[in-house]
Amino acid sequence: MKKNKELVASKIRYEKLKTTAKDIGKTKVKVEKSSIGLKKASKVREKIMAKVVKTAKELKTTAKDIGKTKVKVAETAKELETMAKKDELVRAEFLKKAAKLKTVAKEKEKIRIKVSKGAVELKKLAKGKEEVRFKLVEIAKQLAKTAEEKEEVRIRFAKTAAIIKDLSDRNEAILSSIGDAAFACDKEGKIILFNKMAEEITGIAKKDALGEPYGQVTSFINEKTGEPAVDFISEAIKKRIKTGMDEDTVLVRKDGKKIPVADTAAPIFDSKGVVTGCIVVFRDVTKERSIDQAKTELVSLASHQLRSPLTAIGWYAELLESETNGILTPKQLKLTREIRDAYKRMTTLVNSLLNVSRISMGTFAVDPGSTNIENVAKTTLELFKHEIEEKKLTIRENYDKRLDNFWADPKILSVIFQNLISNAVKYTPSGGKIVINIKKQKFLEISISDTGMGIPKYQQAKIFTKLFRADNANDVDPSGTGLGLYIVYEIVKASGGTVRFDSEVKRGSTFYVSYPLKGMVRKIGEKSLS
């Protein structure tokens, strides 16, 4: 700042000198033109010269000062240039820092915005958490209340458990005291109860049976086929019905000994009607089976003995009815026809008894061969021509055109058709209709429908049982044996087929017999069915 002031002062002196020089020029002109006396002029000149010399000295001094000032100005200019360069570097550095600060400011602004948003969200979250806190407080109160209720329930359960244990002990005592063997299993088939008699018959200790699948503990098999016979247990659980095993079932003890048994399986229901398991009761029927065997053999023997006199009666009845040995009176002819009808009934009964005995003993044979089913059906239908005409029944026959000879035992087929058509004719009222259908689909199906009395629903489960007859059938024909459908069911099953039916009271019944297209299964036996 001091140097700048000196420079300004030098400039001012220089301007003054410049002005003075101009004045001197003007004065010189005036001196040259002036005609005033030399003396005055000389004096003036001397004075002027003195001023000029003085001024020249001052100018010299000023020039020196100006030179010094010029040097100082140059130095100052260099210093200023250096300072300017430094200021430029500082300014550039400042600009860089300013740019960085601007970037940082932007980033901070972004952070501020995020923080602001975060603050809003935190505020919302805080509000939500406060609501959750209130809810948790409410839930805590409810849980406290529930805990109290659960404690009450636990106390009740403890009391109930004690009651159940007492009942379980009583049930165990009851099961242990009954004369029949019994075990219970859960719905997965694992044994949960096993009484004393079951231990004795099976030869398996209770501790080894509990918790094990019943199929691994007990071994029920069909004596004739050797196949397992446990379907009746799983069927009771799945179908929610009481079931029983086949008549030929035996129990294989732990020591390998086979014992004939009879039993039933019934589902166990809880208070809501849900199946929770199954109870199986069985007993040793060795004695009953022996008696039944003796009875079957006696029936077989008696039936054989009855066939000869019955055959003679039949021949004589036909001979009398033909009037070969003389004309009969109307009364005699009526009596002869009654003898013939009685002979037919007795023959049917004897044949049925023989068939039942052969089925029971497993001695009947199934000998399949190439068979025309349509011919067997028509031939069997012809046997009932008299009864059909008498009752004015409508018969409709439908035979599949694709039906070829089928691999079947003609005697087995004949027994099936005889029993089913006989029932249809017997229990269909006058003017009714009977339909015979034979279809070839994925299997061979024989169906015989009627418009008869039908089977009551509550008795349908027993319809294939030996000697069983529905109530309404007894009203129509008290002389029936209840063997026909039993025979059909057993021989169809033994020959590889299935039988089922649909029935409705006062609407009629339809029986279906089905076989795989490969035909009947061969069975080795002593005699064919009658």
C-alpha positions, 0 to 999 in steps of 0.5 A: 500500500505504501509503494502505491501511494509513492507511485501516485505522488510521483505521478502528481509531481510529474504532471506538475512538471509537465504543466510547468514545462508548458508554462516555460514554453509559453513564457519563451514565446512571450519573451521572443515576441516581447519588445520590452527592454532587454534589461527587463527582459534580461532580468526576467530572463535571468529570473526565468532561467533561474526558475528554469535551472531550479525547475530543471534541478527539480525535474532532474530530481523528479526524474531520479525519483521517477526512475526509482519509482519506476524500479519500485513500480516494476518490482511492485508489478512483479510482486503483484504478478506473483501475488496474482499468480498465487491468488489464482492458485488460491482461487482455483483451489478455492473453486475446487473446494467450492465444487467439493463443498457443493457435491458434499452439500448435494449428498448431504441434502440427499441424506437429509431427504432420506433422513427426513423420509426415514424420520416419517417412516420411523414415526409411522413405525413408532405409531405402529409399534405403539399399536402393537404394544397395545395389542400385545398388552391385550393379548397378554391379558387374554393369555393370562385369562387363557392360562387360568382357563387352561389350568382349569381345563388341565384340572378337568383333564386330570380328573377325566384322565383318572376316570378314563384310566379307571374305565380302561382298567375296567374294560381291560378287566372285562376283556380279560374275563370274557371267554372269547379271544379279543384284541383292539387296534387303532385306525392305523392297525396297531394293537392297543388291547390284547386279552388273556384268551387272545394270548392263549389261542395265538400263543403270543404274549400281550407285551409282544402284541401291543403296539404292533400291526395286527397283521404281524401279530395274528395270522388268519388265513383261508384254509382252502387257498392259504391266502391271508384273511385279514380283509374283514378287519380293514373293511370294518375300519374303512366301511364303518360296518361290522364284518366277519371272516369266511367260514374256512378261516383258520388262525396260525398260532405262533407254534405253527398249529392251525386252529379253525376260528370264527370271529367278527370285527366292528369299528370303534367310534368316538363321541363325534362318530369318527372311527378310531379303531377296530375291536376283533373278537374270535374263538376256537371253533374246532368242535363246531367245525367238526360237527359241521363237517359231519353234518355236511357229510351226512347231508351229502350222503342223504342227498345221494340216497334220495336221488335214486327214489326221486328219479323213480318218482319223476319217471313214474309221474311223467309216465302217468302224465303221458297217459301211455297206460290209460287215460286219466281222469281230470282229478288223477291228472291234477294229482299227477302234476302235483307229484311232478311239481313236488318231484321238481322241488325235491330234486332242486332241494337235493341238488342244492344240498349236494352243491352246498356240501361240496362247496363246504367241503371244497370238493367241487371242481371248476373245469372251464372250456370253450362255452356258448353262453347264449345257448346255456342261457336259452337252455336254462330259460326253457326249463322255466317255460311252464311257470313263465307262461302260467304267470304271463311274464314278459321275457326280454333277452339281449345278447352282445353281437360281439360275444364269442365262445367264452372260457367257462364251465357250462355246469357252473354257468347252468347253476348260476342261470338256474338260481337267478332265473328261478328267483326272478320267476318265483318272486315276480308277480303275474304280468311282470317282466324279466330281462336277461343281458349278456355284455362284453366290455372290459369284462363279461357281464351277465345281468338278470333283472326283474320287476318283482318284490325286491329285497328290503334294504335292512336285509340286503347285507345278508342276502348271500348268507347260507339259509337266509331268506328275506321277510317278504320272500318267506311271505310269498314262498314259505318252502324256499331253502335260502341256498340259491344265492349262497351257492351262486356267490360261492361258485362265482367267487371260486371260479374267479368272478364277482357278483353284486346286485341292486334292489328296491322293494316293490320295484324289483332286483338286478343281479350282476355276475362278472368275469374277466375276459380270460374266463373262469379260473380252473379249480381241481375237485372231486365232483362237478356241481349238480 
